Amino acid sequence: MGMDRKIEKKRISKGKLVLIGGVLLVVAFVIYTLFFLDSRSSETVNTDQILIHEVTESAFQEFIEVSGTVQPLRSTILDAVEGGVVQEVMVESGEMVEQGDTLLVLSNSNLQLSVMQQEAGIYDQINNVRNSRLNLEQNHLRLREELANAETQMALLEPRFRRDSALYENNLISEQEFEETRHNYRFQQRRYELNYESYQKDSLQMQNQLVQLDNSEERMWQSLEGVQQILTNLVVTAPISGQLSTVELNQGQSVSQGERLGQIDQLDGFKIRVEIDEFYLSRVTAGLEGSFPFAGSRYNLVITRLFPVIQDGRFQVDMDFTGEVPEGIRRGQSVRVRLELGDQTQAVLLARGGFYQQTGGSWIYRVDDSGERAYRQQIRLGRGNTQYFEVLEGLNPGDKVITSGYDTFSNSEVLILN
């Protein structure tokens, strides 16, 4: 019978245990680093120094705040039609005037001399036209007299021709005597026909020429009236009734032709002249509405006229009142107009804040559910007004974000809120 062998258990050496333990520690550290430790850059922020707003979903109205100036609804500009020296100021700026009132009297000796010379030249032309008309009429009268004379001579010879014709047929006169009578009569007939033809042609030509001369003379008289009107332009009168506003003018002061003298405002209504940044030119059209506060109430406006000329980066529009006009409003007053750029719609809204200056609206710090940390969040914004941005991507209603400025942060990816 064989003997049983005793099997001894192998023991792991102490060195191997140390090696296995080290490997397990490394694996645990890697797992902790990957899943539990945030390796992103961070900094601690005091919540008393930041503003946190909640993203909401609500009705959104895109609008901009713009500056406007109260202006009369209707104004008439006063420009100097002719230049000259101020002789007398009849009405001061700010006074009420009636249509036709004399406002200013100018003097211009060179202009007066020029007008006299032009008047003399036009009168000479009128006299020439009248002389031409007289010559036409005299020539026509001469032709008429010649025609009458030819007709008379023919009428005188006709009885003799008929008598001699009868005598010749009866052989009572010689052929020579008859031929002489017939020749004279035929000559007078031909003479009459030629005179009549000439008279007819002259009559037609004279009618056309007289019409042309009459038109020329009429234009000359109109030119004369225009020349004489030049001197009346040295007296500036009110084209409409209203309140006069003029630049400062003193006796002896020179005024250039076309120089702006002022304007007359009709005070039966007002409008608002608004200046808008050229960025919005493509979006601003007639019919857009707006409003502004005055004396505790809001007054509604609508764009009625757009001036697309860009000056200093801005363009202008006129806005008329669509309802009641505020009492006590005065020309030249400045108002802040809320101009609506579109219809009201539902949208996800983010409050405006200083963050936009640092991020340009491409990202924002979003606070996590614990309220202890805030992380960078990529976003995309759409329309805006003075209070909110429209959120197109990256945030949902209920999210909390830091909206104050980021200039004190060191561009960290994570903020630890203290």
ChimeraX attribute file (.defattr): number of C-alpha atoms within 10 A of each C-alpha:
attribute: neighborCount
match mode: 1-to-1
recipient: residues
	/A:1	3
	/A:2	4
	/A:3	5
	/A:4	6
	/A:5	6
	/A:6	6
	/A:7	6
	/A:8	6
	/A:9	6
	/A:10	6
	/A:11	6
	/A:12	8
	/A:13	8
	/A:14	8
	/A:15	8
	/A:16	10
	/A:17	10
	/A:18	10
	/A:19	10
	/A:20	10
	/A:21	10
	/A:22	12
	/A:23	11
	/A:24	11
	/A:25	11
	/A:26	11
	/A:27	11
	/A:28	12
	/A:29	14
	/A:30	13
	/A:31	12
	/A:32	12
	/A:33	12
	/A:34	11
	/A:35	9
	/A:36	10
	/A:37	11
	/A:38	11
	/A:39	10
	/A:40	9
	/A:41	11
	/A:42	18
	/A:43	14
	/A:44	13
	/A:45	16
	/A:46	10
	/A:47	13
	/A:48	8
	/A:49	8
	/A:50	13
	/A:51	13
	/A:52	16
	/A:53	18
	/A:54	18
	/A:55	18
	/A:56	18
	/A:57	16
	/A:58	12
	/A:59	11
	/A:60	20
	/A:61	19
	/A:62	20
	/A:63	20
	/A:64	17
	/A:65	16
	/A:66	16
	/A:67	16
	/A:68	24
	/A:69	18
	/A:70	19
	/A:71	21
	/A:72	18
	/A:73	17
	/A:74	14
	/A:75	16
	/A:76	16
	/A:77	13
	/A:78	20
	/A:79	17
	/A:80	19
	/A:81	17
	/A:82	21
	/A:83	19
	/A:84	21
	/A:85	18
	/A:86	19
	/A:87	18
	/A:88	16
	/A:89	15
	/A:90	12
	/A:91	16
	/A:92	16
	/A:93	16
	/A:94	13
	/A:95	11
	/A:96	15
	/A:97	21
	/A:98	14
	/A:99	11
	/A:100	12
	/A:101	15
	/A:102	16
	/A:103	18
	/A:104	20
	/A:105	19
	/A:106	24
	/A:107	20
	/A:108	16
	/A:109	10
	/A:110	10
	/A:111	16
	/A:112	15
	/A:113	11
	/A:114	12
	/A:115	19
	/A:116	14
	/A:117	13
	/A:118	16
	/A:119	20
	/A:120	13
	/A:121	13
	/A:122	18
	/A:123	16
	/A:124	12
	/A:125	15
	/A:126	19
	/A:127	13
	/A:128	14
	/A:129	19
	/A:130	15
	/A:131	12
	/A:132	15
	/A:133	17
	/A:134	13
	/A:135	12
	/A:136	19
	/A:137	15
	/A:138	12
	/A:139	15
	/A:140	18
	/A:141	13
	/A:142	13
	/A:143	19
	/A:144	19
	/A:145	14
	/A:146	18
	/A:147	21
	/A:148	15
	/A:149	16
	/A:150	22
	/A:151	18
	/A:152	14
	/A:153	18
	/A:154	20
	/A:155	14
	/A:156	13
	/A:157	17
	/A:158	19
	/A:159	12
	/A:160	15
	/A:161	20
	/A:162	14
	/A:163	12
	/A:164	21
	/A:165	19
	/A:166	14
	/A:167	14
	/A:168	17
	/A:169	12
	/A:170	9
	/A:171	10
	/A:172	11
	/A:173	14
	/A:174	12
	/A:175	14
	/A:176	10
	/A:177	11
	/A:178	19
	/A:179	15
	/A:180	11
	/A:181	20
	/A:182	19
	/A:183	12
	/A:184	15
	/A:185	22
	/A:186	15
	/A:187	15
	/A:188	22
	/A:189	19
	/A:190	13
	/A:191	19
	/A:192	21
	/A:193	15
	/A:194	14
	/A:195	21
	/A:196	19
	/A:197	13
	/A:198	16
	/A:199	21
	/A:200	15
	/A:201	11
	/A:202	17
	/A:203	17
	/A:204	11
	/A:205	12
	/A:206	17
	/A:207	12
	/A:208	12
	/A:209	15
	/A:210	18
	/A:211	11
	/A:212	13
	/A:213	18
	/A:214	15
	/A:215	12
	/A:216	15
	/A:217	20
	/A:218	13
	/A:219	13
	/A:220	18
	/A:221	16
	/A:222	12
	/A:223	15
	/A:224	18
	/A:225	12
	/A:226	14
	/A:227	18
	/A:228	16
	/A:229	12
	/A:230	15
	/A:231	16
	/A:232	15
	/A:233	15
	/A:234	23
	/A:235	18
	/A:236	22
	/A:237	19
	/A:238	19
	/A:239	16
	/A:240	17
	/A:241	17
	/A:242	22
	/A:243	18
	/A:244	24
	/A:245	19
	/A:246	18
	/A:247	11
	/A:248	10
	/A:249	16
	/A:250	12
	/A:251	13
	/A:252	13
	/A:253	12
	/A:254	16
	/A:255	19
	/A:256	13
	/A:257	12
	/A:258	12
	/A:259	13
	/A:260	15
	/A:261	17
	/A:262	17
	/A:263	19
	/A:264	25
	/A:265	25
	/A:266	18
	/A:267	16
	/A:268	9
	/A:269	13
	/A:270	21
	/A:271	22
	/A:272	26
	/A:273	22
	/A:274	23
	/A:275	18
	/A:276	20
	/A:277	14
	/A:278	18
	/A:279	11
	/A:280	13
	/A:281	17
	/A:282	8
	/A:283	10
	/A:284	19
	/A:285	15
	/A:286	13
	/A:287	12
	/A:288	17
	/A:289	22
	/A:290	24
	/A:291	20
	/A:292	18
	/A:293	14
	/A:294	14
	/A:295	9
	/A:296	6
	/A:297	8
	/A:298	14
	/A:299	17
	/A:300	18
	/A:301	25
	/A:302	21
	/A:303	23
	/A:304	16
	/A:305	15
	/A:306	17
	/A:307	11
	/A:308	14
	/A:309	11
	/A:310	13
	/A:311	11
	/A:312	7
	/A:313	11
	/A:314	16
	/A:315	19
	/A:316	20
	/A:317	20
	/A:318	22
	/A:319	28
	/A:320	20
	/A:321	21
	/A:322	14
	/A:323	9
	/A:324	10
	/A:325	15
	/A:326	15
	/A:327	8
	/A:328	7
	/A:329	14
	/A:330	14
	/A:331	14
	/A:332	13
	/A:333	11
	/A:334	16
	/A:335	18
	/A:336	15
	/A:337	25
	/A:338	22
	/A:339	24
	/A:340	19
	/A:341	19
	/A:342	14
	/A:343	10
	/A:344	11
	/A:345	10
	/A:346	11
	/A:347	18
	/A:348	21
	/A:349	26
	/A:350	25
	/A:351	20
	/A:352	17
	/A:353	18
	/A:354	14
	/A:355	18
	/A:356	16
	/A:357	12
	/A:358	14
	/A:359	13
	/A:360	11
	/A:361	16
	/A:362	13
	/A:363	17
	/A:364	23
	/A:365	22
	/A:366	25
	/A:367	24
	/A:368	13
	/A:369	10
	/A:370	7
	/A:371	12
	/A:372	12
	/A:373	19
	/A:374	23
	/A:375	19
	/A:376	16
	/A:377	15
	/A:378	15
	/A:379	14
	/A:380	15
	/A:381	19
	/A:382	11
	/A:383	16
	/A:384	19
	/A:385	19
	/A:386	12
	/A:387	13
	/A:388	17
	/A:389	22
	/A:390	22
	/A:391	23
	/A:392	15
	/A:393	12
	/A:394	14
	/A:395	22
	/A:396	16
	/A:397	15
	/A:398	12
	/A:399	15
	/A:400	21
	/A:401	23
	/A:402	22
	/A:403	21
	/A:404	18
	/A:405	17
	/A:406	19
	/A:407	11
	/A:408	7
	/A:409	13
	/A:410	10
	/A:411	14
	/A:412	14
	/A:413	16
	/A:414	20
	/A:415	22
	/A:416	16
	/A:417	16
	/A:418	11
